């Protein structure tokens, strides 16, 4: 039973990822029509940073290996 739940969770994650990727094309075209290209790029970077930096900080930073040492 656990294997079935893991498989469903994997399919759900793949479906959500593909929906995000597919909708980003449409959203990107709408944003480019509304904003200059460099402003749209900056907004994309800021939004992704606001989402990803807290996720990085929630992780245990001692386990991160950036290949520097």
C-alpha positions in Angstrom: 0.0 0.0 0.0 2.9 2.4 0.8 4.3 1.8 -2.7 1.1 2.8 -4.3 1.0 6.1 -2.2 4.6 6.9 -3.2 3.7 6.3 -6.8 0.7 8.6 -6.7 2.7 11.3 -4.9 5.4 11.0 -7.6 2.8 11.4 -10.4 1.2 14.3 -8.6 4.5 16.1 -8.2 5.3 15.6 -11.9 1.8 16.8 -12.9 2.2 20.0 -10.8 5.7 20.6 -12.2 4.5 20.3 -15.7 1.5 22.6 -15.0 3.9 25.2 -13.6 6.2 25.0 -16.6 3.4 25.1 -19.1 1.7 28.1 -17.5 5.0 30.0 -17.3 5.1 30.3 -21.1 1.6 31.9 -21.1 2.4 34.2 -18.1 5.7 35.1 -19.6 4.1 36.3 -22.8 1.5 38.3 -20.9 4.2 39.9 -18.7 6.4 40.8 -21.7 3.5 42.5 -23.3 2.9 44.6 -20.2 6.4 45.4 -19.0 9.8 46.1 -20.6 11.9 43.0 -21.0 14.6 43.9 -18.4 12.0 44.9 -15.8 10.2 41.6 -16.3 13.5 39.7 -15.9 14.3 41.6 -12.7 10.8 40.9 -11.3 11.2 37.2 -12.1 14.6 37.2 -10.3 13.2 39.0 -7.2 10.2 36.7 -6.9 12.3 33.6 -7.2 14.7 34.9 -4.6 11.9 35.7 -2.2 10.8 32.1 -2.5 14.1 30.3 -2.6 16.2 32.1 0.0 13.9 31.3 2.9 13.9 27.6 1.7 17.7 27.6 1.7 17.8 29.2 5.2 15.4 26.5 6.5 17.7 23.8 5.5 20.6 22.7 7.7 23.4 24.9 6.3 26.1 22.6 7.7 25.1 19.9 5.2 25.4 22.1 2.2 28.4 21.5 0.0 29.1 24.1 -2.7 32.2 22.3 -4.0 34.5 24.9 -2.5 36.3 22.7 -0.1 
